[in-house]
Amino acid sequence: MAKTRALVKRRKAIRNIRKITRTMELIATSRFQKAMKRAQDAEAFTRKIAELAADLSASAGSVKHPLLETHEPIEHNVLLVLCSNRGLCGGYNGAIQREAMSRVRGIQAEQKTLHLELSGKRAIAWFKFQGFTAEQTFIHFEDKPKFDEVEVIANRYIEAYSAHKIDRVDVAYMKFLNPGRQAAVVETLLPLAGVATDKPAAKSKVEYEFLPDAAGILEEILPTAFRTRLFKCFLDAAVSEQIARRVAMKAATENAGDMIKSITRQYNRARQAQITKEIAEVIGGAAALE
């Protein structure tokens, strides 16, 4: 009797857990769809402004801009790591942390200065456990990062890079490729020398006429290209997190269903054995009275 009661109690607990994971899966799905729309809407703008910045930079001739300059030697490296505030999203955070640590070890091997900045409670806790102290931490970026909030960080990087206080800016995050594929990467955002390295080769070179002058236009275009690129990293991280959480919760829901079926079979066998034993006792007792 005690065994069947334990099985009933365990089955009830797993059913409650399944309800929770199923609800979390539905919430993640809803958030994923909204975050994916924002990321896809920003993709076209980010790509086009990157192409425009690259074309203008190539057509401007001898005009230079601080964000295009490569600092040599590279002494001060900024690494911004984008993780989640919450768990229950599978290997999402672990993959980003591995890529970030690979970059950290590379900087340490070169004996350069690391300026570590972390977004998300999971990144903050993990790097603290590893013995690293972050110069900046952010926990207010959720599934709907705002451009105004990201712009504050971007402007600080632009100012520091232009003043030669930092020599390189890398971002470790989960890049959104499509709903079925995301990849943990470390991308270099500054300098902007490769701002449009992934754009297709142009069929013909576009000739631009700069009014009032090339320097003034680049002064507006290049910082905007950097800000939108950084914002796109936050958008990719947001949608990738929701995809990872949806997949993890879907798997947990399915596993809970399998466990419920297994426990139900165990309960039925135990109950059948118990009933058979009770019948045998009744028959035995009746035979003894004859």
N, C-alpha and C positions, 0 to 999 in steps of 0.2 A: 504493500500500500504506500509505503514511504517513497519508493522509487517512482511510482506513477505520479505522486504529488510533486516530486522534484521536477519531473519531465514537464508537467503541466505549467509549473511556475517558470521554468526556463523558456518554454515555448511562448508564453505570454510576454516575457521580457524581450525576446527577440522580435516578436510582432510589433512591440512598441518601438523598438529601435528601427525596424523596417519603415514604420510610418515616418519617423524623423528623417531617415536618409532619403526616402522618397520625396518628402517635402523639400528638403535641401536640394535635391536634384531638380525639381521643378523651379525653385527660386533661381538656381544657377543657370538654368536654361533661359529663363526670362531675362536675367541680367546679361547673359552672353549675347542674346540677340540684339539688345540695345547697345552693348559695348561694341559688337562687331559692326553695327551700322555706323557708329561714330568713327571707328577705325577705318572703315572702307571709305567713308566720306572724306576723311583727312588724307587718305593715301594719294588720291589724284592731285590734291592741292600741294601736298608735300613733294611729290615727284615733279610736278610742273615747275614749282618755284626753284627746286634744285637744278633742273635743266636750264631754266632761265638764268640763274646765278652763274652756272658754269659757262653758258654761252656769252654772257656779258663780260665775265672775267677774261675769257679768251679773246674777246673782241676789243677789250679796253686797252690793249697794247701795253704800254709801260706803266699804266696806273696800278698801284699797289694798295692792298688793304691789310690791316693787322690780322684779320681772321684767316687770311690766305697764307700768311707767312709761317713757315716751319721753323720752330726754335731749335737751334743747335748750340750746345748739346741739350738734350731733354733732361732736366734735373727734377722738376716738380710735376708729378703725375697725379691727376684727379681721377678717382674711380668712383662712379656713382652706381650703386647696386639697387635694383628695383625688385623687391620681394613683396609678399603679401602680409597683411596684418593678422590674418587668421590661417589656421591650418585646414585639415580635411580636404586637401587638394592634390593628393597623390605625391608624385615626385617633382612637382612644380618648383618649390623652393630649393630642394636639393640640387637640381640640375643647374640653377642659376648660381648657387653658392659654389659649386665645383668650378664653373667657368670663372667666377670672380677670383677664387683662390688661385687658380692657375695664373691669372694676370698679376695677382699680388706677389706670388713667388717669383715671377719674371722680373718685377720691379725691384724686389729685394735682392735678387741675384745680380742685378745691374748696379746695386748699391745707390739707388735713386730715392728721392723723397716721395712718399706716398701720402696723398691727401684723400682719406677715405670718407665717403658720404653714403649714408644708408637710408633707404626708404622702405618702410614696412617693419612691423614688430618682429617678424621672423628673421629678417636680416640683422636687426639690432641685437637680438638675443644670441644668434649663432656666432656673429663676429665677436661679441663680448666673451662668449665661451671659448673662442679660439685665442683670446688674449689681445684683440685689436681694439683700439680706441678710435671711434669715429669723430670727425671734426664737425659734421652736421648730420642730424637725424630728422626724418620726416615720418609722421604716422597719419597724416590727414588725407593721403591719397587713397581713395577706395576704387570702386568700379566706375566712378564718373570723375576722372581728373579734370580740373578746370584749367583752361589756357592761362588765365590770369595768375594762378598759383605757380604753374610751371614757368611762366615768363619771369617771375622773380628770381628763380634759380638760374635761368638762362642769362639774364642780364648780369648777374653776379659773375658768371663764367666769362662773359664777353669782356666785362671791365677788367677782370683779373688777367685774362689772356692778352688783352691789348696792352696792359701795363707790364707784361712779362713777369707777373707774379706766379703764373702757372704756365707750363709748356705743353700740356696735353690733357685732353678730357676724354675719358672712356666711360661707356655706360654698359653695365652688365644687366641683361634683362631677357625675357622670353619673347622672341620675335614671332609675330603672327604672320604665317605664310598663307594658310587657308584654314577652314574649320577643322580639317583633319590632320593638320600638320603645324607644329610650332617648334621652334628651335631655340635653345639657350645660347646666347651669343654675347660677345664683348665687342662693341663697335666704337670706333674712334670718331668723335664728333668734332673735335678741334685738334688740329687745324682743319679748315674747310677745303683743303687742296683737292680732296677727292669727293667733293660734295655731290657730284653726279656721275660717279664712276660706273654706276649700274644702269645708266640710261642707254638705250640702243643708239648705235652709230647713226648720225644724221646723214641723210642722203646728200644734202648740200649745205654749205656753210651760210648762215644767216648774217647779213650785214646790218649792223645797228648804227643808228645815228643818235648820239647822246645829247640830250638837252635837259638842263643847261650844260652839264659836263659829266664825264664818266665817273669821276671820283664821287660826286654827289649821289648819283644813282646807286653805285655799289655800296655806299654808306647806308643806304636804306634797304637794299635787297639782301645783302649778305647776312646781317644780323637777323633779319626776318626768316631767312632760310634756316639758320641755326635754331632759332626759337621753335619753328614748326617741326623741325627734325627731332628736337628733344621732346616736344609734346607728343609726337607720333610714337616715341619710345614708351611713354607713359600709357598711351592708348593701347598699344600692342600688349603691354604688360597686363592691363586691366582685362582685356578680352581673353588672353591666354590663361589667366588665373581662373576665370569663370568656366572655360572649357575644361581645364584640369579638374576643377571641383565637380563639374557635372559628370565627367567620366568616372571619378572616384566614387561619387555617391550612387551612380548607376550600378557600378560593380558591387558596392556594399549592399544595395537593395537586392540585387540578384543573389548574392551570397547568403543574405538573410533568408530569402525565400527557399534556397536549397537546404539551409539548416532547419527551417521549420518543417519541411517535408521529411528530413531525416529523423528529427525528434518525434514527429507524428508516427512514423513507422515504429520507432522504438516504443512509444507509448502504447500503440495498438498491440504489439507483441507482448509487452509487459502486462497489459490489461487482460489479454487473452489467456496468458499463463496464469494470472491471478484467478480469473473466472474458472478455468479448468481445475485449478487446485481446490477452489471452494466447492465445485460440483463433486469432485472426488471425495471431499470431506463429508459432504451431505450423504452421498451414497454409502460411504463407509459407516457413517453413524446410523443410517437406516438399517444396514445389514446387521449391525451389532445389536439392534433392538429386536430383531426377529428371533 
